Amino acid sequence: MSERPILEVNGLTKTFGGLTAVSDVSLTVRRGEILGVIGPNGAGKTTFFNVIAGSMPPTSGTVIYDGNDCTGMRADRMARLGMTRTFQITSLFPSLSAFDNVRAATYRTGTAGWPAALFRTARWRREEQAVRESAMKALRFVELDRRADVLADALSYGEQRRLEIAIALAAEPRLLLLDEPAAGMNPEEGQRLVGMIRRIRDEGVSILLVEHHMRVVMGVCDRVVVIDHGVKIAEGTPREVVDNPDVIRVYLGREAVGA
């Protein structure tokens, strides 16, 4: 892995009036790494994701992506720079096919422009062919290519979760933020997800993962950061984090560590 991190978050804080959702959290994601972020419900994990990805501005702190200060940058600009994300609640176009959902994400890489589309120029036709190939490649990656023509709302919940990953991958990210991708999945689907995340990393994409399912976290993460009430309380390998007394208290109570 390269020495320079692909993501550096320094002292990130987000407040809503008198409520501090994220307080002075710092972390780095190394290139080629899968970094997990865990914590109890209401810990501030999704808010932390939203600030990094540009869905909301931070109150203070910095977000450095690929060596560039992207603090407060909008989500669409972050996506153009190569940072994409999935959502805790699936965000799909329900009345469009799986293929069209993915195809919509590929247009950020196009350069022909609307005049070329209007007149169906040769350049536009080449880009349209590239879009179709990119969309199908993403669907094959998540094993949905045979369901390409099925409407998104007709897919099973597990398939919808995989479709959202395909949409994020179609935008050709270098850093992928996954917000609880295993939520609602059965054990078989969760195991398939573990293999998929590993394959995404093998394709050269770094991953920042928020997840509640410890089996998934233990199975794919190189390092783990733990957040509780908006504060980072631990960081280390999955095994180090699981054995950390503070983490045990957060999840299991003081009795679990004999306190």
DRENMARDO-537241 format. One record per residue (C-alpha): chain; residue number from 1; x, y, z. Coordinates in nm, 2 decimals, decimal comma, always signed. Example, Ala and Ser with C-alpha at 12.3 -4.5 7.8 and 13.67 -1.06 7.14 Angstrom:
BEGIN
PT/c/k/x/y/z
PT/A/1/+1,23/-0,45/+0,78
PT/A/2/+1,37/-0,11/+0,71
***
This chain:
BEGIN
PT/c/k/x/y/z
PT/A/1/+0,00/+0,00/+0,00
PT/A/2/+0,12/+0,36/-0,08
PT/A/3/+0,25/+0,57/+0,21
PT/A/4/+0,02/+0,86/+0,14
PT/A/5/-0,34/+0,80/+0,26
PT/A/6/-0,62/+0,84/+0,01
PT/A/7/-0,83/+1,00/+0,29
PT/A/8/-0,72/+1,21/+0,59
PT/A/9/-0,99/+1,33/+0,83
PT/A/10/-0,86/+1,57/+1,09
PT/A/11/-1,06/+1,69/+1,40
PT/A/12/-1,39/+1,66/+1,23
PT/A/13/-1,68/+1,81/+1,42
PT/A/14/-2,05/+1,84/+1,33
PT/A/15/-2,30/+2,02/+1,55
PT/A/16/-2,68/+2,07/+1,51
PT/A/17/-2,77/+2,36/+1,74
PT/A/18/-2,67/+2,25/+2,09
PT/A/19/-2,62/+1,88/+1,98
PT/A/20/-2,28/+1,76/+1,89
PT/A/21/-2,32/+1,46/+1,66
PT/A/22/-1,95/+1,42/+1,58
PT/A/23/-1,67/+1,56/+1,80
PT/A/24/-1,31/+1,60/+1,69
PT/A/25/-1,28/+1,27/+1,50
PT/A/26/-0,97/+1,20/+1,31
PT/A/27/-0,88/+0,90/+1,09
PT/A/28/-0,69/+0,80/+0,77
PT/A/29/-0,77/+0,55/+0,50
PT/A/30/-0,46/+0,41/+0,33
PT/A/31/-0,46/+0,32/-0,03
PT/A/32/-0,58/-0,03/-0,09
PT/A/33/-0,72/-0,06/+0,27
PT/A/34/-1,06/-0,15/+0,40
PT/A/35/-1,12/+0,06/+0,71
PT/A/36/-1,43/-0,01/+0,93
PT/A/37/-1,62/+0,23/+1,14
PT/A/38/-1,84/+0,08/+1,41
PT/A/39/-2,04/+0,20/+1,70
PT/A/40/-2,38/+0,17/+1,86
PT/A/41/-2,70/+0,32/+1,71
PT/A/42/-2,69/+0,70/+1,74
PT/A/43/-2,31/+0,71/+1,77
PT/A/44/-2,28/+0,96/+1,48
PT/A/45/-2,14/+0,72/+1,22
PT/A/46/-2,38/+0,82/+0,93
PT/A/47/-2,34/+1,19/+1,01
PT/A/48/-1,96/+1,14/+0,99
PT/A/49/-2,01/+0,97/+0,65
PT/A/50/-2,24/+1,25/+0,53
PT/A/51/-1,98/+1,52/+0,62
PT/A/52/-1,69/+1,33/+0,45
PT/A/53/-1,90/+1,26/+0,13
PT/A/54/-2,02/+1,62/+0,10
PT/A/55/-2,38/+1,57/+0,19
PT/A/56/-2,34/+1,83/+0,47
PT/A/57/-2,06/+2,07/+0,57
PT/A/58/-1,86/+2,02/+0,89
PT/A/59/-1,87/+2,26/+1,18
PT/A/60/-1,49/+2,23/+1,20
PT/A/61/-1,21/+2,01/+1,09
PT/A/62/-1,07/+1,91/+0,75
PT/A/63/-1,13/+1,64/+0,49
PT/A/64/-0,82/+1,58/+0,27
PT/A/65/-0,89/+1,35/-0,02
PT/A/66/-0,61/+1,23/-0,24
PT/A/67/-0,39/+1,52/-0,12
PT/A/68/-0,66/+1,78/-0,18
PT/A/69/-0,84/+1,98/+0,08
PT/A/70/-1,21/+1,89/+0,00
PT/A/71/-1,36/+2,02/+0,33
PT/A/72/-1,72/+2,13/+0,27
PT/A/73/-1,71/+2,03/-0,10
PT/A/74/-2,05/+1,92/-0,24
PT/A/75/-2,13/+1,55/-0,29
PT/A/76/-2,14/+1,58/-0,67
PT/A/77/-1,80/+1,73/-0,68
PT/A/78/-1,66/+1,46/-0,45
PT/A/79/-1,81/+1,20/-0,68
PT/A/80/-1,63/+1,36/-0,98
PT/A/81/-1,31/+1,34/-0,79
PT/A/82/-1,35/+0,97/-0,73
PT/A/83/-1,53/+0,93/-0,40
PT/A/84/-1,87/+0,76/-0,41
PT/A/85/-2,10/+0,61/-0,15
PT/A/86/-2,39/+0,39/-0,07
PT/A/87/-2,67/+0,48/+0,18
PT/A/88/-2,80/+0,31/+0,49
PT/A/89/-3,14/+0,32/+0,33
PT/A/90/-3,13/+0,22/-0,04
PT/A/91/-3,15/+0,52/-0,27
PT/A/92/-3,27/+0,39/-0,61
PT/A/93/-3,51/+0,49/-0,89
PT/A/94/-3,78/+0,23/-0,82
PT/A/95/-3,95/+0,26/-1,16
PT/A/96/-3,63/+0,21/-1,36
PT/A/97/-3,47/-0,11/-1,45
PT/A/98/-3,15/-0,22/-1,27
PT/A/99/-2,96/-0,15/-1,59
PT/A/100/-3,10/+0,21/-1,61
PT/A/101/-3,03/+0,27/-1,24
PT/A/102/-2,66/+0,19/-1,30
PT/A/103/-2,64/+0,36/-1,64
PT/A/104/-2,75/+0,69/-1,48
PT/A/105/-2,43/+0,68/-1,26
PT/A/106/-2,20/+0,64/-1,56
PT/A/107/-2,27/+0,97/-1,72
PT/A/108/-2,04/+1,16/-1,49
PT/A/109/-1,75/+1,02/-1,70
PT/A/110/-1,89/+1,14/-2,03
PT/A/111/-1,76/+1,45/-2,21
PT/A/112/-1,96/+1,47/-2,53
PT/A/113/-2,22/+1,72/-2,39
PT/A/114/-2,59/+1,78/-2,47
PT/A/115/-2,54/+1,91/-2,83
PT/A/116/-2,37/+1,58/-2,93
PT/A/117/-2,66/+1,39/-2,76
PT/A/118/-2,92/+1,61/-2,94
PT/A/119/-2,77/+1,54/-3,28
PT/A/120/-2,66/+1,18/-3,21
PT/A/121/-2,30/+1,24/-3,32
PT/A/122/-2,05/+0,97/-3,37
PT/A/123/-1,88/+1,08/-3,05
PT/A/124/-2,20/+1,05/-2,86
PT/A/125/-2,27/+0,70/-3,00
PT/A/126/-1,92/+0,59/-2,89
PT/A/127/-1,98/+0,72/-2,54
PT/A/128/-2,33/+0,56/-2,52
PT/A/129/-2,17/+0,23/-2,61
PT/A/130/-1,91/+0,28/-2,34
PT/A/131/-2,18/+0,37/-2,09
PT/A/132/-2,37/+0,05/-2,17
PT/A/133/-2,06/-0,16/-2,13
PT/A/134/-1,97/+0,01/-1,81
PT/A/135/-2,32/-0,05/-1,66
PT/A/136/-2,32/-0,41/-1,76
PT/A/137/-1,97/-0,46/-1,61
PT/A/138/-2,09/-0,32/-1,28
PT/A/139/-2,40/-0,54/-1,28
PT/A/140/-2,19/-0,85/-1,36
PT/A/141/-1,96/-0,76/-1,07
PT/A/142/-2,25/-0,77/-0,82
PT/A/143/-2,40/-1,07/-0,99
PT/A/144/-2,71/-0,89/-1,12
PT/A/145/-2,64/-0,89/-1,50
PT/A/146/-2,92/-1,15/-1,55
PT/A/147/-3,16/-0,92/-1,37
PT/A/148/-3,06/-0,61/-1,57
PT/A/149/-3,41/-0,56/-1,71
PT/A/150/-3,60/-0,60/-1,38
PT/A/151/-3,74/-0,29/-1,22
PT/A/152/-3,55/-0,19/-0,91
PT/A/153/-3,86/-0,22/-0,68
PT/A/154/-3,92/-0,57/-0,81
PT/A/155/-3,57/-0,69/-0,68
PT/A/156/-3,53/-0,85/-0,35
PT/A/157/-3,39/-0,64/-0,06
PT/A/158/-3,05/-0,81/-0,09
PT/A/159/-3,05/-0,75/-0,46
PT/A/160/-3,13/-0,38/-0,41
PT/A/161/-2,84/-0,35/-0,17
PT/A/162/-2,61/-0,50/-0,44
PT/A/163/-2,76/-0,28/-0,70
PT/A/164/-2,67/+0,03/-0,50
PT/A/165/-2,31/-0,10/-0,48
PT/A/166/-2,31/-0,14/-0,86
PT/A/167/-2,43/+0,22/-0,90
PT/A/168/-2,14/+0,34/-0,68
PT/A/169/-1,89/+0,13/-0,87
PT/A/170/-2,02/+0,25/-1,21
PT/A/171/-1,90/+0,60/-1,12
PT/A/172/-1,54/+0,45/-1,12
PT/A/173/-1,44/+0,55/-0,76
PT/A/174/-1,10/+0,53/-0,60
PT/A/175/-1,26/+0,55/-0,26
PT/A/176/-1,59/+0,38/-0,18
PT/A/177/-1,79/+0,46/+0,13
PT/A/178/-2,03/+0,18/+0,23
PT/A/179/-2,29/+0,27/+0,48
PT/A/180/-2,42/-0,05/+0,65
PT/A/181/-2,43/-0,26/+0,33
PT/A/182/-2,52/-0,58/+0,52
PT/A/183/-2,83/-0,42/+0,68
PT/A/184/-3,13/-0,65/+0,64
PT/A/185/-2,93/-0,93/+0,47
PT/A/186/-2,95/-1,29/+0,57
PT/A/187/-2,63/-1,48/+0,66
PT/A/188/-2,59/-1,62/+0,31
PT/A/189/-2,62/-1,27/+0,16
PT/A/190/-2,38/-1,13/+0,42
PT/A/191/-2,12/-1,39/+0,32
PT/A/192/-2,16/-1,30/-0,04
PT/A/193/-2,11/-0,94/+0,05
PT/A/194/-1,79/-1,01/+0,23
PT/A/195/-1,65/-1,17/-0,09
PT/A/196/-1,77/-0,88/-0,30
PT/A/197/-1,61/-0,62/-0,08
PT/A/198/-1,28/-0,81/-0,10
PT/A/199/-1,31/-0,82/-0,48
PT/A/200/-1,37/-0,44/-0,49
PT/A/201/-1,05/-0,38/-0,29
PT/A/202/-0,87/-0,62/-0,53
PT/A/203/-0,98/-0,40/-0,81
PT/A/204/-0,78/-0,11/-0,65
PT/A/205/-1,06/+0,07/-0,47
PT/A/206/-1,00/+0,18/-0,11
PT/A/207/-1,30/+0,13/+0,12
PT/A/208/-1,44/+0,31/+0,42
PT/A/209/-1,71/+0,08/+0,57
PT/A/210/-1,97/+0,15/+0,84
PT/A/211/-2,12/-0,17/+0,96
PT/A/212/-2,31/-0,33/+1,26
PT/A/213/-2,25/-0,69/+1,17
PT/A/214/-1,93/-0,79/+1,34
PT/A/215/-1,89/-1,10/+1,12
PT/A/216/-1,86/-0,87/+0,82
PT/A/217/-1,63/-0,63/+1,00
PT/A/218/-1,40/-0,91/+1,12
PT/A/219/-1,41/-1,08/+0,78
PT/A/220/-1,30/-0,79/+0,56
PT/A/221/-1,15/-0,49/+0,76
PT/A/222/-0,78/-0,43/+0,79
PT/A/223/-0,84/-0,18/+1,07
PT/A/224/-1,14/-0,06/+1,27
PT/A/225/-1,23/+0,28/+1,43
PT/A/226/-1,49/+0,28/+1,70
PT/A/227/-1,72/+0,59/+1,76
PT/A/228/-1,95/+0,63/+2,06
PT/A/229/-2,16/+0,94/+2,11
PT/A/230/-1,97/+1,12/+1,83
PT/A/231/-1,62/+1,05/+1,99
PT/A/232/-1,36/+0,81/+1,87
PT/A/233/-1,29/+0,57/+2,15
PT/A/234/-1,07/+0,31/+1,99
PT/A/235/-0,87/+0,22/+1,68
PT/A/236/-0,68/-0,09/+1,57
PT/A/237/-0,70/-0,42/+1,40
PT/A/238/-1,04/-0,60/+1,43
PT/A/239/-0,90/-0,83/+1,70
PT/A/240/-0,75/-0,54/+1,90
PT/A/241/-1,08/-0,36/+1,89
PT/A/242/-1,29/-0,66/+1,99
PT/A/243/-1,06/-0,71/+2,29
PT/A/244/-1,06/-0,34/+2,39
PT/A/245/-1,23/-0,30/+2,73
PT/A/246/-1,38/+0,04/+2,63
PT/A/247/-1,54/-0,12/+2,32
PT/A/248/-1,67/-0,41/+2,52
PT/A/249/-1,84/-0,17/+2,76
PT/A/250/-2,00/+0,02/+2,48
PT/A/251/-2,15/-0,29/+2,33
PT/A/252/-2,19/-0,54/+2,62
PT/A/253/-2,19/-0,34/+2,95
PT/A/254/-1,94/-0,32/+3,23
PT/A/255/-2,02/-0,66/+3,35
PT/A/256/-1,86/-0,81/+3,04
PT/A/257/-1,52/-0,69/+3,15
PT/A/258/-1,56/-0,75/+3,52
PT/A/259/-1,58/-0,38/+3,61
***
